[in-house]
Amino acid sequence: MIFANIMQDKEGREKYWSKLFHKYRFVIMTDSSFEEKLSVKLSRLTVIAFLGGLVFFCFFSTMLLIAYTPLSEYVPGKASIEVQKGLIDLNIKSDSLEAVLLNRSIFLKNINQIINGEEIVNKEEIVNKENTQNSISFKKSVEDSLLRLKVEAEDKSSIYINENTNNSNNNQMFFTPLSGLISDKYNNKTKHFGIDLVAKEKTRISSVLDGTVIISHWAYETGYVIGIQHKNDYISFYKHNSVLLKSVGDYVNAGDHIAIIGNSGELSSGPHLHFELWHEGIPVNPENYISF
């Protein structure tokens, strides 16, 4: 019985393979005369191989079209070329921004070191220190505070002056006295030791630095004048005011309102501010210290 089953299975396999290799003729004839136009000998194996090759060719061709033609944009889940370019540009910009922020952080770190009388650090030390930190601290740092001061100063059109990196007392943060147009620039040859700023009436004038008021009076040529003594031998003068808001001996902070623009004095030809900045008893060009 077992032998009969084995023989039957063997005969079935032989019959299957014989059918697979059995030749057939594929003939194309005309309908009217039955004239043979095309005749091809085929087997089941040949048809299977042809269909398999055709499927493989179609699949391979589709993959090439998707990989090397714009058709890839229409594949679901794949971003368009414009989106990919945009992502690349954003990645480049983010890398550049990261480098700028790192340089800014190093710059502010060195400022803090100079202020504290310590040695400056280089870029490699900062990078290595940041890489060794395992936790993130959200507390305000010295660098953050210095950056805030610098940004606030930029908003008020100031220039950060570091005249001597060996002396931390010479670091100055100048504020603009008012927002206006320069009608007459500093000229040492003509003895015009300041700049004239034109602004709207009743514009309030601010102190450019922290200091103590040493002059607050009226003069025949310059009208209402106020002068402030600052640290590091700086003195600022504000002339031709209409009203003085501070008196001699008052201490003012940078940005505090000290007077109101006016047209007082014999030398004034219209509402404006004549601003002078002196350092160590010598007049200097205010535009080298303040961005107007």
C-alpha positions as CSV (number, residue, x, y, z in Angstrom):
1,M,0.0,0.0,0.0
2,I,2.8,2.4,0.9
3,F,4.7,1.5,-2.2
4,A,1.7,2.1,-4.3
5,N,1.3,5.6,-2.8
6,I,4.9,6.4,-3.4
7,M,4.7,5.3,-7.0
8,Q,1.5,7.3,-7.5
9,D,3.2,10.4,-6.2
10,K,6.2,9.8,-8.4
11,E,4.0,9.5,-11.4
12,G,2.2,12.7,-10.5
13,R,5.4,14.6,-10.3
14,E,6.6,13.2,-13.6
15,K,3.3,14.2,-15.2
16,Y,3.6,17.7,-13.7
17,W,7.1,18.2,-15.1
18,S,6.1,16.8,-18.4
19,K,3.2,19.3,-18.6
20,L,5.6,22.1,-17.6
21,F,7.9,21.3,-20.5
22,H,5.2,20.3,-23.0
23,K,5.4,22.3,-26.2
24,Y,2.4,24.3,-27.4
25,R,2.0,26.2,-30.6
26,F,0.7,29.8,-30.5
27,V,-0.7,30.6,-34.0
28,I,-2.1,33.8,-35.4
29,M,-4.3,33.4,-38.5
30,T,-6.5,35.6,-40.6
31,D,-10.2,35.2,-40.0
32,S,-11.2,35.0,-43.7
33,S,-8.6,32.6,-45.2
34,F,-7.1,31.1,-42.1
35,E,-3.7,32.0,-43.4
36,E,-1.1,31.6,-40.8
37,K,0.6,34.9,-40.0
38,L,2.6,34.1,-36.8
39,S,3.5,30.8,-35.2
40,V,5.4,30.5,-31.9
41,K,6.2,27.4,-29.9
42,L,5.7,27.8,-26.2
43,S,5.7,25.8,-23.1
44,R,4.3,26.6,-19.7
45,L,7.8,27.1,-18.3
46,T,8.6,29.6,-21.1
47,V,5.4,31.6,-20.4
48,I,6.1,31.6,-16.6
49,A,9.7,32.7,-17.3
50,F,8.5,35.5,-19.7
51,L,5.9,36.8,-17.2
52,G,8.5,36.7,-14.4
53,G,11.0,38.6,-16.5
54,L,8.3,41.1,-17.5
55,V,7.4,41.7,-13.9
56,F,11.0,42.2,-12.9
57,F,11.6,44.6,-15.7
58,C,8.6,46.7,-14.8
59,F,9.6,46.7,-11.2
60,F,13.2,47.7,-11.9
61,S,12.1,50.4,-14.4
62,T,9.7,51.8,-11.8
63,M,12.4,52.0,-9.2
64,L,14.8,53.8,-11.6
65,L,12.1,56.3,-12.5
66,I,11.3,57.0,-8.9
67,A,15.0,57.3,-7.9
68,Y,16.2,59.5,-10.8
69,T,13.2,61.5,-12.1
70,P,10.9,64.1,-10.5
71,L,8.3,61.4,-10.2
72,S,9.7,60.7,-6.7
73,E,7.7,63.8,-5.5
74,Y,4.5,62.0,-6.1
75,V,5.4,59.0,-3.9
76,P,3.3,59.2,-0.7
77,G,5.4,60.2,2.4
78,K,8.3,61.5,0.3
79,A,9.0,65.3,0.5
80,S,9.3,67.4,-2.6
81,I,12.6,68.7,-3.9
82,E,11.8,72.2,-2.7
83,V,11.1,71.0,0.8
84,Q,14.3,69.0,0.9
85,K,16.3,72.1,-0.3
86,G,14.5,74.2,2.4
87,L,15.5,71.7,5.0
88,I,19.1,71.7,3.9
89,D,19.2,75.5,4.0
90,L,17.6,75.5,7.5
91,N,20.2,73.0,8.6
92,I,23.0,75.1,7.3
93,K,21.6,78.3,8.9
94,S,21.1,76.5,12.2
95,D,24.8,75.3,12.1
96,S,25.9,78.9,11.4
97,L,23.6,80.2,14.1
98,E,25.1,77.7,16.6
99,A,28.6,78.9,15.7
100,V,27.6,82.5,16.1
101,L,26.0,81.8,19.5
102,L,29.1,79.9,20.6
103,N,31.4,82.8,19.6
104,R,29.0,85.2,21.4
105,S,29.1,83.0,24.5
106,I,32.9,83.0,24.5
107,F,33.0,86.7,24.0
108,L,30.7,87.4,26.9
109,K,32.6,84.9,29.0
110,N,35.9,86.7,28.4
111,I,34.2,90.0,29.3
112,N,33.2,88.6,32.6
113,Q,36.7,87.2,33.1
114,I,38.2,90.6,32.4
115,I,35.8,92.4,34.7
116,N,36.6,89.9,37.5
117,G,40.4,90.3,36.8
118,E,40.7,86.7,35.7
119,E,42.4,85.2,32.7
120,I,40.5,84.9,29.5
121,V,39.5,81.5,28.2
122,N,39.8,80.1,24.7
123,K,37.2,78.4,22.5
124,E,38.4,74.9,23.1
125,E,38.0,75.2,26.9
126,I,34.4,76.5,26.5
127,V,33.5,73.6,24.1
128,N,35.1,71.0,26.3
129,K,33.3,72.4,29.4
130,E,29.9,72.4,27.6
131,N,30.4,68.8,26.4
132,T,31.2,67.5,29.9
133,Q,28.0,69.0,31.4
134,N,25.3,66.3,31.9
135,S,22.5,68.5,33.1
136,I,20.9,71.6,31.9
137,S,20.6,74.6,34.3
138,F,17.9,77.1,33.7
139,K,19.3,79.6,36.2
140,K,20.3,83.0,35.0
141,S,24.0,83.1,34.2
142,V,26.5,86.0,34.1
143,E,26.7,85.6,30.3
144,D,22.9,85.9,30.1
145,S,22.8,89.0,32.2
146,L,25.6,90.6,30.1
147,L,23.8,89.6,26.9
148,R,20.6,91.2,28.2
149,L,22.5,94.4,28.9
150,K,24.0,94.5,25.5
151,V,20.7,93.8,23.7
152,E,19.0,96.5,25.8
153,A,21.8,98.9,24.9
154,E,21.4,98.1,21.2
155,D,17.7,98.8,21.4
156,K,18.6,102.3,22.8
157,S,21.1,102.9,20.0
158,S,24.2,102.6,22.2
159,I,27.7,101.5,21.5
160,Y,29.8,99.3,23.8
161,I,33.2,100.9,24.4
162,N,36.2,99.0,25.8
163,E,39.0,101.4,25.6
164,N,41.5,99.2,27.5
165,T,41.0,95.5,28.0
166,N,43.6,95.6,30.8
167,N,41.5,97.9,32.9
168,S,37.9,96.7,33.5
169,N,36.9,100.2,34.8
170,N,37.1,101.6,31.2
171,N,34.2,99.5,30.0
172,Q,31.4,101.9,29.1
173,M,27.8,101.4,27.9
174,F,26.7,104.7,26.2
175,F,23.0,105.5,25.6
176,T,21.8,108.0,23.1
177,P,20.5,111.2,24.6
178,L,17.6,111.3,22.2
179,S,16.4,110.0,18.9
180,G,16.8,112.7,16.2
181,L,18.6,113.9,13.1
182,I,22.2,115.3,13.2
183,S,22.1,118.8,11.8
184,D,25.7,119.7,12.6
185,K,28.5,117.3,13.2
186,Y,31.6,117.5,15.5
187,N,34.3,119.6,14.0
188,N,37.5,120.3,16.0
189,K,38.8,122.8,13.4
190,T,35.8,125.1,13.7
191,K,35.7,124.5,17.5
192,H,32.3,122.9,17.3
193,F,33.0,120.4,20.0
194,G,29.8,118.5,19.9
195,I,26.9,117.5,17.6
196,D,23.5,119.2,17.1
197,L,20.5,116.9,17.2
198,V,17.1,118.0,15.9
199,A,14.0,116.4,17.3
200,K,10.3,117.2,18.0
201,E,9.4,119.8,20.6
202,K,9.1,118.6,24.2
203,T,11.4,115.6,23.4
204,R,13.0,114.4,26.6
205,I,16.7,114.2,26.8
206,S,18.4,111.3,28.6
207,S,21.8,110.9,30.3
208,V,24.3,108.9,28.3
209,L,25.9,107.3,31.4
210,D,25.5,107.0,35.1
211,G,26.9,110.0,36.9
212,T,26.4,113.1,39.1
213,V,25.0,116.4,37.9
214,I,27.8,119.1,38.2
215,I,26.2,121.9,36.1
216,S,22.5,122.9,35.9
217,H,22.0,126.5,35.1
218,W,21.2,129.1,32.4
219,A,23.9,130.8,30.3
220,Y,23.6,133.7,27.8
221,E,25.0,131.8,24.8
222,T,23.9,128.2,25.4
223,G,20.7,128.8,27.4
224,Y,19.7,126.1,29.8
225,V,22.7,123.8,30.2
226,I,23.2,120.6,32.2
227,G,26.5,118.8,32.7
228,I,27.1,115.4,34.2
229,Q,30.3,113.9,35.6
230,H,30.7,110.2,34.8
231,K,33.3,107.7,35.8
232,N,36.6,107.2,34.0
233,D,36.9,111.0,33.5
234,Y,33.9,111.4,31.1
235,I,31.8,114.6,31.2
236,S,28.7,115.1,29.0
237,F,27.0,118.5,28.3
238,Y,23.5,119.1,27.1
239,K,22.8,122.6,25.9
240,H,20.0,124.8,24.6
241,N,17.3,123.0,26.7
242,S,13.9,124.5,27.5
243,V,13.6,122.9,30.9
244,L,16.1,121.2,33.2
245,L,14.8,118.2,35.2
246,K,17.8,117.7,37.5
247,S,19.8,119.9,39.8
248,V,23.4,120.0,40.9
249,G,24.3,117.1,43.1
250,D,21.6,114.8,41.7
251,Y,22.8,111.3,40.8
252,V,21.3,110.0,37.5
253,N,21.4,106.6,35.8
254,A,22.1,106.0,32.2
255,G,18.8,106.6,30.3
256,D,17.2,108.9,33.0
257,H,15.5,112.0,31.7
258,I,17.5,115.1,32.6
259,A,16.1,117.9,30.4
260,I,13.6,118.8,27.6
261,I,14.8,119.9,24.2
262,G,14.5,123.6,23.5
263,N,15.7,126.7,21.7
264,S,17.3,128.7,24.6
265,G,20.5,130.7,24.3
266,E,21.8,133.3,21.9
267,L,23.6,130.7,19.7
268,S,20.5,128.6,19.1
269,S,18.7,129.0,15.8
270,G,15.9,126.5,16.5
271,P,14.8,123.6,18.8
272,H,17.7,121.3,19.0
273,L,20.1,119.7,21.4
274,H,23.8,120.5,21.4
275,F,25.5,117.5,22.9
276,E,29.2,117.4,23.9
277,L,31.3,114.6,25.3
278,W,34.6,115.2,27.0
279,H,37.2,112.7,28.2
280,E,40.0,113.6,30.5
281,G,39.5,117.3,29.7
282,I,39.5,116.9,25.9
283,P,36.4,117.0,23.7
284,V,35.8,113.9,21.7
285,N,33.5,113.1,18.8
286,P,30.3,111.7,20.3
287,E,29.6,109.6,17.1
288,N,32.6,107.5,18.0
289,Y,30.9,106.5,21.2
290,I,27.1,106.6,20.5
291,S,25.1,105.4,17.6
292,F,22.7,108.2,16.7
